[in-house]
Amino acid sequence: MKDIDVFGIGNPLIDLLSHVSSDFLRAQGLEKDRMYLVDYEGQKEIISRLEESGSEILHAPGGSCANSMIGLCQLGGTAAYSGKIGFDKFGKIYKEKLEAAAVESSLAEGDGPTGSSLILVPEDGSRTMNTHLGISQKFHVSDVSEALLRRSQFLYIEGYLWDTEEQKEAILLTIAKARQYGVKISLSLSDPFCVDRHAEEFNTLLKENVDMVFCNQEEAFGLTNTNISQEALYKLGDSVETVVMTLGSKGALIFHENEMTYVDSFSVEVIDTTGGGDAFAAGFLYGITHGKSASESGRIASALAALIINQLGPRVQGDWEPKLKELLG
């Protein structure tokens, strides 16, 4: 029985969120809207500079895939999540917060620090991530619950998992098991730099093993070697059944069952873009797994993403449901 909408696998990361100036980013040699893999000492050095400048640092459980699974559950869907955490304070907090958000936890534990992502947000609401993967890099296929996987409609995986060989091997074996159980495969390309690092492998993966791909315009351009949105959409559509390409403030393009759909964005004040793409994926997956059309699913996704970028942090807070209903009319 497929009673789980989506089984997600990603890097469980404690988010360390701080608002900074664009000058601070330039001083660290960091670009906006990029994810940098750093070691523990590199992350610690940036944190020290933040503390010296008097910047506040907020803590929350995160990671791209986890954000999407939590968002899906907030909409009323069902999700399970797998990844690897440490036997430490952050790992304990992470598991508790995940389960409190109604996500079925399938987290493995190991000897090592729970991963963390230092997210720097300047005045324009963009985000720059400095990520230390910690024990999440040691995720193994034996850490995957086949029982939960079998019960799921979709498997959703992060492109970030291709940054370590052990994780990549685990995911490829999990995809093979998912196919045996009739589970559809969805992939987020995650980040333009991630696409740069793994373009050839991603293209092969899409052609052979993926049903649905999530990407932004820059990631799509990087993977298809074009700078024309519709051309990139159709090229990706040659490999997969469904392509969901976000265009920032210009909305999104969806290619599903050989038809292209445009989804408009909602006009809101941009406060913090952290988690906007994750929210879009959550909304679309919720719609598709609940019998909605691609257009309807895209509209839900766009509305949820609008709520996210209109607040601080990667998931909706407070009395958000009336606001969502208002956006959706």
C-alpha positions as CSV (number, residue, x, y, z in Angstrom):
1,M,0.0,0.0,0.0
2,K,1.4,3.4,-1.1
3,D,0.6,5.4,2.1
4,I,3.7,7.6,1.9
5,D,3.6,10.3,-0.7
6,V,7.4,10.9,-0.9
7,F,10.4,9.2,0.6
8,G,13.2,11.8,0.7
9,I,17.0,11.2,1.0
10,G,19.3,14.1,1.7
11,N,22.0,15.6,3.9
12,P,20.5,16.4,7.3
13,L,22.1,19.7,8.2
14,I,21.6,22.1,11.1
15,D,21.1,25.5,9.5
16,L,23.0,28.4,11.0
17,L,21.3,31.5,9.6
18,S,22.7,35.0,9.7
19,H,21.8,38.3,8.0
20,V,24.9,40.1,6.7
21,S,25.8,42.9,4.3
22,S,26.9,42.4,0.7
23,D,30.2,43.9,1.8
24,F,30.7,41.1,4.3
25,L,30.2,38.5,1.5
26,R,32.7,40.2,-0.7
27,A,35.2,40.4,2.1
28,Q,35.0,36.6,2.5
29,G,35.4,36.1,-1.2
30,L,31.9,34.6,-1.4
31,E,29.3,34.9,-4.3
32,K,25.6,35.2,-3.8
33,D,23.3,32.3,-4.4
34,R,26.0,29.7,-4.2
35,M,26.7,26.6,-2.0
36,Y,30.3,26.1,-0.9
37,L,31.6,22.9,0.6
38,V,33.9,23.8,3.5
39,D,35.7,21.9,6.2
40,Y,34.9,22.4,9.9
41,E,37.7,24.9,10.4
42,G,36.6,27.0,7.3
43,Q,33.1,27.2,8.6
44,K,34.3,28.1,12.1
45,E,36.5,30.9,10.7
46,I,33.4,32.6,9.1
47,I,31.4,32.1,12.2
48,S,34.2,33.9,14.2
49,R,34.0,36.9,11.8
50,L,30.2,37.0,12.2
51,E,30.6,37.1,16.0
52,E,33.2,39.8,15.7
53,S,30.8,41.9,13.6
54,G,27.9,41.4,16.2
55,S,25.7,39.4,13.7
56,E,23.1,37.1,15.2
57,I,23.1,33.4,14.2
58,L,19.9,31.5,14.3
59,H,19.7,27.6,14.5
60,A,17.2,25.3,12.8
61,P,17.1,21.8,11.3
62,G,17.5,21.9,7.6
63,G,19.0,20.5,4.4
64,S,17.3,21.0,1.0
65,C,15.4,17.6,0.9
66,A,14.3,17.8,4.6
67,N,12.9,21.3,3.9
68,S,10.8,19.9,1.1
69,M,9.6,16.9,3.1
70,I,8.5,19.2,6.0
71,G,6.8,21.5,3.5
72,L,4.9,18.6,2.0
73,C,3.7,17.5,5.4
74,Q,2.6,21.0,6.3
75,L,0.4,21.0,3.3
76,G,-1.2,17.7,4.6
77,G,0.9,15.2,2.7
78,T,2.9,12.3,4.1
79,A,6.6,12.0,3.9
80,A,9.6,10.0,5.2
81,Y,13.1,11.2,5.4
82,S,16.5,9.4,5.5
83,G,20.0,10.7,6.0
84,K,22.8,10.3,8.5
85,I,23.3,12.3,11.8
86,G,25.8,12.1,14.6
87,F,25.4,11.0,18.2
88,D,25.5,14.6,19.3
89,K,23.3,17.5,20.5
90,F,22.6,18.7,17.0
91,G,21.7,15.2,15.9
92,K,19.2,14.8,18.8
93,I,17.6,18.2,18.1
94,Y,17.4,17.4,14.4
95,K,15.5,14.1,14.9
96,E,13.1,15.7,17.4
97,K,12.3,18.6,15.2
98,L,11.8,16.4,12.1
99,E,9.4,14.1,13.9
100,A,7.6,17.2,15.4
101,A,6.9,18.3,11.8
102,A,5.1,15.0,11.1
103,V,7.9,13.6,8.9
104,E,8.5,9.9,9.5
105,S,12.1,9.7,10.5
106,S,14.4,7.1,9.0
107,L,17.6,8.8,10.1
108,A,20.7,6.7,10.6
109,E,23.3,7.6,13.3
110,G,27.1,7.4,13.2
111,D,30.2,8.5,15.0
112,G,30.9,12.0,13.8
113,P,29.4,15.5,13.9
114,T,26.0,16.2,12.5
115,G,26.4,18.3,9.3
116,S,25.8,22.0,9.3
117,S,25.2,24.8,6.8
118,L,26.1,28.4,7.5
119,I,23.6,30.4,5.5
120,L,24.4,34.1,4.9
121,V,21.6,36.3,3.7
122,P,22.4,39.9,2.5
123,E,20.0,42.8,2.0
124,D,18.5,41.5,-1.3
125,G,17.3,38.2,0.3
126,S,19.7,36.0,-1.7
127,R,21.5,33.2,0.2
128,T,25.1,31.9,0.3
129,M,25.6,28.5,1.9
130,N,28.9,27.3,3.5
131,T,28.2,23.7,4.2
132,H,30.2,21.2,6.3
133,L,28.7,17.8,5.6
134,G,29.9,16.0,8.7
135,I,28.7,12.4,9.2
136,S,26.1,12.8,6.4
137,Q,28.9,11.9,4.0
138,K,29.0,8.4,5.4
139,F,25.4,7.6,4.4
140,H,25.3,3.9,3.2
141,V,22.7,1.9,1.3
142,S,22.2,-0.2,4.5
143,D,20.9,3.0,6.2
144,V,17.8,3.0,3.8
145,S,14.6,1.5,5.1
146,E,13.3,-0.7,2.3
147,A,9.9,-1.0,4.2
148,L,9.4,2.7,4.0
149,L,10.6,2.9,0.4
150,R,8.2,0.2,-0.7
151,R,5.3,2.2,0.8
152,S,6.2,5.4,-1.1
153,Q,4.8,6.8,-4.4
154,F,8.0,8.9,-5.1
155,L,11.6,8.8,-4.1
156,Y,13.1,12.3,-3.9
157,I,16.8,12.8,-3.9
158,E,19.2,15.8,-3.7
159,G,21.8,16.4,-6.4
160,Y,24.1,17.3,-3.5
161,L,24.4,13.6,-2.7
162,W,26.7,13.2,-5.7
163,D,29.5,15.1,-3.9
164,T,30.7,12.0,-2.2
165,E,31.3,8.6,-3.7
166,E,29.8,6.6,-0.8
167,Q,26.5,8.6,-0.9
168,K,26.3,8.4,-4.7
169,E,26.8,4.6,-4.6
170,A,24.1,4.3,-1.9
171,I,21.6,6.4,-3.9
172,L,22.2,4.4,-7.1
173,L,21.5,1.2,-5.3
174,T,18.4,2.7,-3.7
175,I,17.1,3.9,-7.1
176,A,17.4,0.3,-8.3
177,K,15.4,-1.0,-5.3
178,A,12.8,1.8,-5.9
179,R,12.3,0.6,-9.4
180,Q,11.6,-2.9,-8.2
181,Y,8.9,-1.5,-5.9
182,G,7.2,0.7,-8.5
183,V,8.4,3.9,-6.9
184,K,8.9,6.9,-9.2
185,I,12.2,8.7,-9.0
186,S,12.5,12.5,-8.6
187,L,15.7,14.5,-8.5
188,S,16.6,18.0,-7.5
189,L,19.7,19.4,-9.3
190,S,20.3,21.4,-6.1
191,D,22.8,24.1,-7.2
192,P,24.5,25.5,-10.3
193,F,27.9,24.5,-9.0
194,C,26.6,21.0,-8.3
195,V,25.5,20.8,-12.0
196,D,29.0,22.0,-13.0
197,R,30.6,19.3,-11.0
198,H,28.4,16.4,-12.1
199,A,26.8,17.4,-15.5
200,E,27.8,14.3,-17.3
201,E,26.6,11.9,-14.6
202,F,23.4,13.9,-14.1
203,N,22.5,13.7,-17.8
204,T,23.1,9.9,-17.7
205,L,21.0,9.6,-14.6
206,L,18.1,11.5,-16.1
207,K,18.0,9.4,-19.2
208,E,18.2,6.1,-17.4
209,N,16.6,6.5,-14.0
210,V,14.7,9.7,-13.3
211,D,11.0,10.4,-13.9
212,M,10.8,14.0,-12.6
213,V,13.5,16.6,-12.3
214,F,13.5,19.9,-10.3
215,C,15.8,22.7,-11.3
216,N,16.1,26.5,-11.6
217,Q,16.9,28.2,-14.9
218,E,20.6,28.5,-14.3
219,E,20.9,24.8,-13.4
220,A,18.9,23.9,-16.5
221,F,21.1,26.0,-18.7
222,G,24.3,24.5,-17.3
223,L,23.0,20.9,-17.9
224,T,21.7,21.5,-21.4
225,N,24.3,23.9,-22.8
226,T,21.8,26.5,-23.8
227,N,20.6,29.9,-22.5
228,I,17.0,29.6,-24.0
229,S,14.5,28.5,-21.4
230,Q,12.1,26.6,-23.6
231,E,15.0,24.8,-25.4
232,A,16.4,23.7,-22.0
233,L,13.0,22.5,-20.9
234,Y,12.4,20.4,-24.0
235,K,16.0,19.0,-23.9
236,L,15.4,17.9,-20.3
237,G,11.9,16.6,-21.3
238,D,13.6,14.3,-23.8
239,S,15.0,12.4,-20.8
240,V,12.3,12.5,-18.2
241,E,8.5,12.5,-17.9
242,T,8.3,15.7,-15.9
243,V,10.5,18.8,-15.7
244,V,9.9,21.6,-13.2
245,M,12.0,24.7,-13.9
246,T,11.7,27.7,-11.7
247,L,12.4,31.2,-13.1
248,G,12.7,33.2,-9.9
249,S,10.3,36.2,-10.0
250,K,9.2,35.3,-13.5
251,G,7.4,32.1,-12.3
252,A,8.1,28.6,-13.6
253,L,7.9,26.3,-16.6
254,I,6.6,22.8,-16.4
255,F,6.9,20.1,-19.0
256,H,4.7,17.1,-18.1
257,E,3.4,14.3,-20.4
258,N,4.7,16.2,-23.5
259,E,2.9,19.4,-22.6
260,M,4.4,22.7,-21.5
261,T,2.7,24.8,-18.8
262,Y,3.7,28.3,-17.5
263,V,3.1,29.1,-13.9
264,D,3.1,32.7,-12.8
265,S,4.7,33.8,-9.6
266,F,2.9,35.6,-6.8
267,S,4.0,39.2,-6.1
268,V,5.3,39.4,-2.5
269,E,8.1,41.3,-0.8
270,V,11.3,39.2,-0.9
271,I,12.7,39.0,2.6
272,D,14.8,35.8,2.5
273,T,15.0,33.4,-0.5
274,T,16.4,30.5,1.7
275,G,14.2,27.4,1.0
276,G,12.2,29.0,-1.8
277,G,13.1,26.2,-4.3
278,D,12.6,23.5,-1.6
279,A,9.1,24.9,-1.0
280,F,8.3,24.8,-4.7
281,A,9.3,21.2,-4.9
282,A,7.2,20.4,-1.8
283,G,4.1,22.1,-3.3
284,F,4.5,20.4,-6.7
285,L,5.1,16.9,-5.2
286,Y,2.1,17.4,-2.9
287,G,-0.1,18.3,-5.9
288,I,1.0,15.4,-8.1
289,T,0.7,12.8,-5.4
290,H,-2.9,14.1,-4.6
291,G,-4.3,13.8,-8.0
292,K,-3.8,17.5,-9.1
293,S,-2.8,18.4,-12.7
294,A,0.6,19.8,-13.5
295,S,-0.8,23.3,-13.7
296,E,-2.7,23.0,-10.4
297,S,0.4,21.5,-8.7
298,G,2.6,24.3,-10.0
299,R,0.2,26.9,-8.6
300,I,0.3,25.3,-5.2
301,A,4.1,25.2,-5.5
302,S,4.3,28.9,-6.5
303,A,2.0,30.0,-3.6
304,L,4.0,28.0,-1.0
305,A,7.3,29.4,-2.3
306,A,5.9,32.9,-2.2
307,L,5.0,32.5,1.5
308,I,8.6,31.2,2.2
309,I,10.4,34.1,0.6
310,N,8.2,36.6,2.4
311,Q,9.5,35.5,5.8
312,L,12.7,34.5,7.5
313,G,13.8,30.8,7.4
314,P,13.1,27.9,5.0
315,R,9.6,26.8,6.1
316,V,6.2,28.5,6.7
317,Q,5.5,29.8,10.2
318,G,2.7,31.3,12.2
319,D,-0.9,31.5,10.8
320,W,0.1,30.7,7.2
321,E,-2.8,28.6,6.0
322,P,-5.3,31.5,5.4
323,K,-2.5,33.3,3.5
324,L,-2.0,30.3,1.3
325,K,-5.8,30.0,0.6
326,E,-5.9,33.7,-0.2
327,L,-3.1,33.4,-2.8
328,L,-4.8,30.4,-4.4
329,G,-8.1,32.1,-4.5
